[in-house]
Amino acid sequence: MSEFFDRFDRALSQWMDKWGMRFLRYSLGVVFVWFGLLKPLGVSPAAELVERTVYWFPPDVFIPVLGWWEVAIGVCMLWRPLIRLSILLLLLQMPGTMLPLVLLPEVCFTHFPWALTLEGQYIIKNLALVSAALVVGGTVRKHEDSSHLL
């Protein structure tokens, strides 16, 4: 029985190694395109938070621009030759997504600095998105000659 589980575990691990990076890249692309499109369509639950955080820009201009920026991040992540551009756009955008933690702590925390509100959790999850993008970015040189792998 132990040998069966070992073979199964090895096969599953190989399958995840083969397909995991592609799924990660596609997932990042879908998340950014989806969340981004909500903003110019006027249906993003994050729009009010963005408006309150970046109060020095007109929201009717800034929120759609931010949304299309996020769509660009996602589209670039979906098309392998543009992964580097996607990560650059992502890294330029991410400091702004963390601003509410500093500018609106009463919105982001129920008990500063540990207990996050739903809005705070929405912001902190971006750490996972950045980390995932960096993992994907780490593959661009490894597989340049064998792009069929991703």
N, C-alpha and C positions, 0 to 999 in steps of 0.2 A: 504494500500500500504506500509506503514511504517513497518508493521509486516512482510510482504513478504521480504522486503529488510533486515530486521533484521535476519530472518531465513536463507536467502541466505548468508548473511555475516557470520553468525555463522557456517554454513556448509562449506563455503569456507575457513574460518579460521581453522576449524578442519582438513580439507583436507591438507592445507599447513603445519599444525603442524605435521600431520602424515607422509607426504612425503618430506617436505622441506629439512630436514637434509640429507636424503639419496641423493636427487638431488644435494645438495651442495657438499657432499663428492664425488659423482661420477663426478661432474663437475670439481672439483679440480684434481681428478685423470686423467681425460681426458686431461685437459689443460697441466699438467706436462708431461704426456706421449707424447702428440702431439708436444709440443714445444721442449721437450728433444730429440725426435727422429730426428728432423730437423738438429740438430747439427752433429751427427755422419754421417748422410746422406749427409752432405755438402750443405744443402739448407736453412740454418737458416739465416734470415735477421739480426739477432743479432750477428752473428759470427764476423763481422768486429769490432763491438763495444767491444766485449769480447777480441778480439785480441789486440786492442789498449789499453784496460784497464789493462789486465793482461799480459803486454809485457814481463815480466821476465820469463814466461813459453813458451815453444815452442807451437804454436797454433795447430799444427797438432796432438799434444798429448792432450793438455789441453781442447780444445773445444769438442772432442769426449767424454773425461772423464766427463766433465761437463754435456754433453747431457745425458749420461747414468746415471749419478747421478740424473738428473731431471726425467728420466724414472723411476728410483727406487722410488723416492718420489711419483710419480703418481701411480705406481703399489701398493705400500704399502698403499696408501690412498684408493685404490679400494678394498683391502682385509682387512676387519674390524679388525682382530687380529693384524694387523701391523700398525694401525693408529699412535700409539706412535712413532714407528720407522720413519714413514713418517714425522711426525712433527719435530723430532730430525734432520733428514736429511735436512728438509726445513730450520730450524733455523740456521743450520751450513752454508747453502748455501746463505741465504739472505744477510748477510753483504757484500759479494762479489758482489751481484747484485746492491748494492747501491754505489759501488766504483766510477762508472763513474760520479756521481754527484759531487764528490770531485776531482777526477783526470782529468776529461774531462768536466769541466763546459761549455766550449765553444760549446761542442756537445750537451749538455743537456738543455741549456737555451738560449732563444733569448734575454731575459733581466733578468739577475740574480737579485734576487732569485725567481721571481714569474712566469715569462713567460717561459713555458717549450716547448722544441722542441718535435717532435714525439718520438725521442729516450728518452727524459726525461719523457714523459708521459708513455712510455713502462716500464720504471724503477719504477716510482711512483705507478703504478697500482699494483706492488708487495705488497704494504701495504694492499690492499684489499685481496690479496691471503693469506698473513700471518694471517690477522684477521679472515678470513673464516676458515683457518686451525685450529686456536685456538678455534673457536666456535665448530668445529667438535671434536677437542680434548677434549673439555669440556663434551662430551657425553660418553667418554669411561668408566667411572666409573658408570655413571647413569644407563647404560643399559648392564652391563657385564652379568647379569643374564637373560637378555631378548634380546639377540643379534638379534633376528628376527625383532626388531624394526628398525634397521639400516642395 
